[in-house]
Amino acid sequence: MGKKIGLLVLLQFCFSFHFALAQDIVVTIFEQARVTGSTITLGELADISGGSLEQVQGLGQLQLGAAPNPGSSFVLAKEVLNMRLAAAGADFGNIVWQIPNSVTITGNSQIINGQALIDQAMIAIRKQAGSNVLKEDLVISSLGHVQDVVAPLGNVTFSTSLPYGIRYNTPTTVLVTATVNEKEFAKAGLKFDVKLYRPVTVAAREVNAGEIVTEDTLRYERMDIGRLAAGYVMDKKKIVGLMARRPITLGTVLTDTMIIKPIAIKRGSTVTLVAHIASMEVTTIGQAMQDGCEGQLIRVRNTSSNKIVLGKVLNESTVEVPTYKGS
């Protein structure tokens, strides 16, 4: 009787010992799990208990397929998960697996606020405009709604570029690239209305055609230069002393096409014709056939030869011709 009891105790001990070995590692898979990265690992889906550190780490590194995109989710049924575990080489003989009927897996994510993208683009525009442009003179408005970006977890950095430069009369495009952990993740093309205000020269009163522009005929006015015609004048000192080509009304923005140098030589006036031949200077008398301002080419008649030549106005009495041949 004692021997039978002893044998039963030994068998029970062996069974318990074998059961303990079988229960050494337990893998409990969660019904909800969040993963980081592009691949699902078992360690992200389950609690692994028992066994050595090496065994736990090895099981945790089993790869179970592609992970969902950041912020997205999908569901794996128990049968599908079992197939993925088997394909990954999981041991179903010596490990206790506790697997729910389905597992919902979500990609870990962070939100890059749309306003952050706008701010980065605005910084790029101001940098492109240059340090000589005052902050209050450059008005930047975002066009359209900029959506938030769902990105992977990690360190976010930005880079920007203006492929077409700043455009003051059409939308300005800024490309903003978001990088997460030094890997490019998203790129957005943002559009902005950019206005640059500058003091420009306008007529302080009406100016008649042929009138010499003086200091009191001009004033400065702050305007959006994107709406102005090309050639607008910012420094009024550059046009003081010049002549109005046509009538200019009060408040008109002055452009370089509206003004010319004053007429230095009038048609019919007697002038001195000057020509340089080698080291010699030859002069003769001529008659202007048209009005001309300093630096302008006009037709003049050589009164000695009665020939008409083309010459450049040097001053109110002198015209230089390229060559001179006497009669």
LINJO-V716950 format. One record per residue. N is the residue number from 0. RES is the residue in one letter. SS is DSSP state (@ for helix, = for strand, . for the rest). D_CENTER is the distance of its C-alpha to the mean C-alpha in Angstrom with 2 decimals. Layout:
N:RES:SS:D_CENTER
N:RES:SS:D_CENTER
This chain:
0:M:.:93.00
1:G:@:91.30
2:K:@:90.05
3:K:@:88.50
4:I:@:86.72
5:G:@:85.43
6:L:@:84.20
7:L:@:82.38
8:V:@:80.72
9:L:@:79.63
10:L:@:78.24
11:Q:@:76.37
12:F:@:74.93
13:C:@:73.79
14:F:@:72.22
15:S:@:70.44
16:F:@:69.25
17:H:@:67.97
18:F:@:66.27
19:A:@:64.66
20:L:@:63.30
21:A:@:61.98
22:Q:.:60.32
23:D:.:58.86
24:I:.:55.24
25:V:=:53.96
26:V:=:50.56
27:T:=:49.62
28:I:=:46.62
29:F:.:44.84
30:E:.:44.40
31:Q:=:40.84
32:A:=:38.53
33:R:=:34.94
34:V:=:33.47
35:T:.:30.59
36:G:.:29.22
37:S:.:29.55
38:T:=:33.39
39:I:=:36.07
40:T:=:38.67
41:L:@:42.08
42:G:@:41.65
43:E:@:38.94
44:L:@:41.28
45:A:=:44.58
46:D:=:46.77
47:I:=:48.75
48:S:=:51.90
49:G:.:54.80
50:G:.:55.09
51:S:.:53.93
52:L:@:50.48
53:E:@:50.01
54:Q:@:50.97
55:V:@:48.65
56:Q:@:45.67
57:G:@:46.51
58:L:@:46.69
59:G:@:43.46
60:Q:.:41.57
61:L:.:42.80
62:Q:=:39.88
63:L:=:40.24
64:G:=:37.46
65:A:=:33.79
66:A:.:32.41
67:P:.:30.76
68:N:.:27.02
69:P:=:25.87
70:G:.:27.23
71:S:.:29.37
72:S:=:33.14
73:F:=:35.98
74:V:=:39.76
75:L:=:41.99
76:A:=:45.66
77:K:@:48.31
78:E:@:49.43
79:V:@:45.94
80:L:@:45.45
81:N:@:48.87
82:M:@:47.95
83:R:@:44.77
84:L:@:46.83
85:A:@:49.43
86:A:@:46.89
87:A:.:45.49
88:G:.:49.07
89:A:.:49.95
90:D:.:53.61
91:F:.:55.35
92:G:.:58.81
93:N:.:58.71
94:I:.:55.91
95:V:=:56.19
96:W:=:53.28
97:Q:=:52.61
98:I:.:50.21
99:P:.:49.51
100:N:.:49.60
101:S:=:45.81
102:V:=:42.79
103:T:=:39.51
104:I:=:36.64
105:T:=:33.25
106:G:=:30.13
107:N:.:29.15
108:S:.:25.73
109:Q:=:23.56
110:I:=:21.28
111:I:=:17.65
112:N:.:17.52
113:G:@:15.08
114:Q:@:14.98
115:A:@:13.84
116:L:@:10.61
117:I:@:10.30
118:D:@:11.33
119:Q:@:8.85
120:A:@:5.93
121:M:@:8.54
122:I:@:9.34
123:A:@:6.21
124:I:@:7.02
125:R:@:10.57
126:K:@:10.40
127:Q:@:9.16
128:A:@:11.93
129:G:.:14.41
130:S:.:17.21
131:N:.:19.54
132:V:.:17.90
133:L:.:19.72
134:K:@:18.19
135:E:@:20.50
136:D:@:19.59
137:L:=:15.92
138:V:=:16.02
139:I:=:13.01
140:S:=:14.02
141:S:=:12.57
142:L:=:13.87
143:G:.:15.83
144:H:.:16.68
145:V:.:14.49
146:Q:.:17.02
147:D:.:17.93
148:V:=:17.60
149:V:=:20.88
150:A:=:20.57
151:P:.:23.32
152:L:.:24.84
153:G:.:23.64
154:N:.:21.35
155:V:=:17.74
156:T:=:14.90
157:F:=:11.11
158:S:=:8.60
159:T:=:4.84
160:S:=:3.41
161:L:.:3.30
162:P:.:6.46
163:Y:.:8.45
164:G:.:7.88
165:I:.:8.91
166:R:.:11.61
167:Y:.:14.37
168:N:.:16.60
169:T:.:14.57
170:P:.:11.73
171:T:=:8.20
172:T:=:5.90
173:V:=:2.67
174:L:=:4.20
175:V:=:6.21
176:T:=:9.34
177:A:=:12.55
178:T:=:15.34
179:V:=:18.92
180:N:.:21.52
181:E:.:19.49
182:K:=:19.21
183:E:=:16.08
184:F:=:16.83
185:A:=:14.18
186:K:=:10.85
187:A:=:9.56
188:G:=:7.74
189:L:=:7.70
190:K:=:8.90
191:F:=:9.95
192:D:=:12.90
193:V:=:12.58
194:K:=:15.99
195:L:=:17.16
196:Y:=:20.86
197:R:=:23.09
198:P:=:26.89
199:V:=:28.07
200:T:=:31.63
201:V:=:33.66
202:A:=:37.36
203:A:.:39.48
204:R:.:42.33
205:E:.:43.33
206:V:=:43.53
207:N:.:45.98
208:A:.:45.47
209:G:.:46.78
210:E:.:46.54
211:I:=:45.40
212:V:.:42.36
213:T:.:43.29
214:E:@:41.61
215:D:@:43.05
216:T:@:41.65
217:L:=:38.05
218:R:=:35.96
219:Y:=:32.35
220:E:=:30.40
221:R:=:26.96
222:M:=:24.89
223:D:=:21.52
224:I:@:21.01
225:G:@:18.86
226:R:@:22.19
227:L:.:24.29
228:A:.:25.76
229:A:.:24.91
230:G:.:27.14
231:Y:=:27.38
232:V:.:29.22
233:M:.:28.01
234:D:.:30.99
235:K:@:34.23
236:K:@:36.29
237:K:@:35.12
238:I:.:36.94
239:V:.:39.97
240:G:.:43.01
241:L:.:41.60
242:M:=:43.03
243:A:=:41.77
244:R:.:41.71
245:R:.:42.21
246:P:.:42.87
247:I:=:40.01
248:T:.:40.18
249:L:.:39.58
250:G:.:35.94
251:T:.:34.56
252:V:=:31.45
253:L:.:32.75
254:T:=:31.24
255:D:.:32.51
256:T:.:34.17
257:M:.:36.44
258:I:=:38.20
259:I:=:40.18
260:K:.:42.39
261:P:.:45.86
262:I:=:48.56
263:A:=:50.46
264:I:=:53.03
265:K:.:54.50
266:R:.:56.01
267:G:.:59.67
268:S:.:59.56
269:T:=:61.21
270:V:=:58.96
271:T:=:59.44
272:L:=:58.18
273:V:=:57.13
274:A:=:56.77
275:H:=:56.44
276:I:=:58.48
277:A:.:58.18
278:S:.:59.00
279:M:=:60.85
280:E:=:59.76
281:V:=:61.57
282:T:=:61.72
283:T:=:63.31
284:I:=:63.29
285:G:=:61.10
286:Q:=:60.30
287:A:=:56.81
288:M:.:56.37
289:Q:.:53.24
290:D:.:51.32
291:G:=:48.85
292:C:=:46.57
293:E:.:46.03
294:G:.:44.30
295:Q:.:44.87
296:L:=:46.96
297:I:=:50.05
298:R:=:53.26
299:V:=:56.40
300:R:=:60.03
301:N:=:62.03
302:T:.:65.25
303:S:.:67.27
304:S:.:66.28
305:N:.:65.17
306:K:.:62.10
307:I:=:58.68
308:V:=:55.88
309:L:=:52.18
310:G:=:51.33
311:K:=:48.70
312:V:=:49.43
313:L:.:49.76
314:N:.:51.17
315:E:.:53.42
316:S:.:56.30
317:T:=:55.07
318:V:=:53.51
319:E:=:52.69
320:V:=:53.41
321:P:.:52.34
322:T:.:55.97
323:Y:.:59.27
324:K:.:62.48
325:G:.:65.56
326:S:.:67.99
